[in-house]
Amino acid sequence: MVEFAGLFPLVLLMMAVIWQCVLIGYTFSLAGNAADEAARAAAAARGDPGGACASAAEEHVPSAWEITVDCPLEGEVRTARVGLKVPVLFPGAFDLPMTVTGTAGAVEEG
């Protein structure tokens, strides 16, 4: 019983570290998907590609994540860069001092 009491805090710490790694990976996945959707929306937009890009990116990211979106036109390619802050242990409270970036591009239509 003493061994369990001694190791229990270590087990909790390891579970927290593993969960944080899962959140970092999930944030990478969210950033990449949001950038892909934003680039497609901006490339097909008529009128306001910046607004279409930002709204498409924000639509595909849960509201608990802090998001930044940039969609410049580089030649004929609309590039979307989505930055997400990584939450600490659960989304909506505190963020790690790092930003995960997802980048995608789509050729301008029309």
C-alpha positions as CSV (number, residue, x, y, z in Angstrom):
1,M,0.0,0.0,0.0
2,V,2.9,2.4,0.7
3,E,4.3,1.8,-2.8
4,F,0.9,2.8,-4.3
5,A,0.7,5.9,-2.2
6,G,4.3,6.9,-3.2
7,L,3.7,6.2,-6.9
8,F,0.3,7.7,-7.2
9,P,1.5,11.3,-7.7
10,L,3.9,10.1,-10.3
11,V,1.1,8.3,-12.2
12,L,-1.0,11.4,-12.1
13,L,1.9,13.5,-13.4
14,M,2.5,11.1,-16.2
15,M,-1.2,11.1,-17.2
16,A,-1.2,14.9,-17.3
17,V,2.0,14.9,-19.5
18,I,0.4,12.3,-21.9
19,W,-2.8,14.3,-22.0
20,Q,-0.9,17.5,-22.8
21,C,0.9,15.7,-25.7
22,V,-2.6,14.6,-27.0
23,L,-3.8,18.2,-26.9
24,I,-0.7,19.4,-28.8
25,G,-1.3,16.8,-31.5
26,Y,-5.0,17.7,-31.7
27,T,-4.1,21.3,-32.1
28,F,-1.8,20.5,-35.0
29,S,-4.6,18.6,-36.6
30,L,-7.1,21.4,-36.1
31,A,-4.7,24.0,-37.5
32,G,-4.0,22.0,-40.6
33,N,-7.6,21.3,-41.3
34,A,-8.7,24.9,-40.7
35,A,-5.9,26.2,-43.0
36,D,-7.0,23.8,-45.7
37,E,-10.7,24.8,-45.5
38,A,-9.8,28.5,-45.3
39,A,-7.6,28.3,-48.4
40,R,-10.3,26.6,-50.4
41,A,-13.0,29.1,-49.3
42,A,-10.7,32.1,-50.1
43,A,-9.8,30.7,-53.5
44,A,-13.4,30.2,-54.5
45,A,-14.7,33.5,-52.9
46,R,-16.3,36.2,-55.0
47,G,-15.7,39.6,-53.5
48,D,-14.1,39.2,-50.1
49,P,-11.6,36.4,-50.0
50,G,-10.1,37.6,-46.7
51,G,-13.5,37.4,-45.0
52,A,-14.3,34.0,-46.5
53,C,-10.9,32.7,-45.4
54,A,-11.3,33.9,-41.8
55,S,-14.9,32.7,-41.4
56,A,-14.0,29.2,-42.9
57,A,-11.0,28.8,-40.6
58,E,-13.0,29.9,-37.5
59,E,-15.9,27.6,-38.4
60,H,-13.6,24.6,-38.3
61,V,-11.9,25.4,-34.9
62,P,-13.7,25.0,-31.6
63,S,-14.2,28.3,-29.8
64,A,-11.9,27.4,-26.9
65,W,-8.8,27.7,-29.1
66,E,-7.3,31.1,-29.7
67,I,-7.0,31.6,-33.5
68,T,-5.2,33.9,-35.9
69,V,-5.8,33.7,-39.7
70,D,-3.8,35.2,-42.6
71,C,-4.7,34.6,-46.3
72,P,-2.4,36.4,-48.6
73,L,-2.4,35.9,-52.4
74,E,1.0,34.7,-53.6
75,G,1.0,34.7,-57.3
76,E,-2.1,32.7,-58.3
77,V,-2.2,30.7,-55.1
78,R,-4.3,31.8,-52.1
79,T,-2.3,30.7,-49.0
80,A,-3.9,30.3,-45.7
81,R,-1.9,30.4,-42.5
82,V,-3.8,29.5,-39.3
83,G,-2.1,29.9,-35.9
84,L,-3.6,28.3,-32.8
85,K,-2.5,28.6,-29.2
86,V,-2.0,25.3,-27.4
87,P,-4.2,25.0,-24.3
88,V,-2.8,23.7,-21.0
89,L,-4.6,20.5,-19.9
90,F,-8.0,21.5,-21.1
91,P,-9.2,24.0,-23.7
92,G,-10.6,27.3,-22.6
93,A,-8.4,28.1,-19.5
94,F,-4.7,28.8,-20.0
95,D,-2.5,28.5,-23.1
96,L,1.1,27.4,-23.5
97,P,3.5,30.1,-24.7
98,M,3.6,28.4,-28.2
99,T,1.6,28.8,-31.4
100,V,0.9,25.9,-33.7
101,T,0.7,26.9,-37.4
102,G,-1.1,25.2,-40.2
103,T,-0.5,26.3,-43.8
104,A,-2.4,25.4,-47.0
105,G,-2.8,26.7,-50.4
106,A,-5.3,26.7,-53.2
107,V,-5.2,28.1,-56.8
108,E,-7.5,31.1,-57.3
109,E,-10.6,30.2,-59.2
110,G,-12.2,32.3,-61.9
